[in-house]
């Protein structure tokens, strides 16, 4: 007996099954294909129980990451890991990959204790142990706590630092161009609060953090004086002169262990070269001797450095070299900055901010920031911060994947931002 039918398709629990009966019963073919559930949000956020003040702040921070988070269309308002795992199929059918839940409560000392858990729905396991965070109860402290919690969640899932925490040092200028006052400031990324580190009559240039975030190095060009580099200890608030050398001292950058400074100095025959200053031994060593000027140095990794040079021409190019070896040209441009993992390069080319692979490949124009602009990568390398000088001067954080921008609250003319994870 011959039987011919159209395929019958059944969809259940996110799986589409096709039955095709052709010719004979023994020729029954079972065709199974999975219907993917798309959800732009990877994190299902269950509002924390107890004190409700911090929960929406955490959700808002997580929603700004590339993982994205939402409290929409949740199967339940589960209050424990076991409750989520007991209903794992319903949670998986939402298209979310992770679930975050927890509780927050007021404790002695006007503090707030927040406990939270992270569940991987694919493996049906909790990521790590239970997490606890204690903070103050003021709005500024809750904002900072929410960023810290969101950052821990992001890092637990991705293994990378997030862009929700850290500090950005920058220069703010006020007054007439010829008689300007420069302020070195730090803004906290989470709370958006600012702190003034130094103020001079003249210019402050290219501040940079030490790797552990405990120090700042920056150039000061006071009126009618040559530029020198200062070190500032953030905890003790002690400022000290690092380069009492004749000539120009510009563009400081710390070594990976924080024990040395690279900078551009015109100490020999008024020809700017790259120098290394051992901060412990107070020993100065010339690193480059190219024709023309070399500036904007920083470490890539190990004994590899990167810098700008014209090499006797009128064109600025970016070079890399191992200490003691000959430099290799990467690309045309200036003011190079490297991401923390050493994989990306940010630099200016004309008036454009360019981000590329560290070897100069795959360059992409990010923004127009002017010929003297600089940029700095976020801790994760997923964003950059730069100074924009359009209708007003602003500090801008831009996500490299989504293009989303965040404007930081500043006044005056801002320049030379540097982002520290600490």
Buried (B, 14 or more C-beta within 10 A) or exposed (E): EEEEEEEEEEEEEEEEBEBBBEEEEEEEEEEEEEEEEEBEBBBBBBBBBBBEBBBBBBBBBBBBBBBBBBBEEBBEEBBEBEEBBEEBEEBBEBBBBBBBBBBBEEEEEEEBBBBBBBBBBEEEEBBEEEBEBEBBBEEEBBBBBBBBBBBBBBBBBBEBBBBBBBBBBBBBBEEEEEEBBBBBBBBBBBBBEBEEBBEBEBBBBBBBBBBEBBBBBBBBBBEEEEBBBBBBEBEEEEBEEBBEBEBBBBBBBBBEEBEBBBBBBBBEEEBBBBBBBEBEEEEBEEBBEBEBBBBBBBBBEEEBBBBBBBBEEEEBBBBBBEBEEEBEEBBBBBBBBBBBBBEBBBBBBEEBBBBBEBEBEEBEEBBBBBEBBBBBBBBBBBBBBBBBBEEEBBBBBBBBEEEEEBEBEBEBBBBBBBBBBE
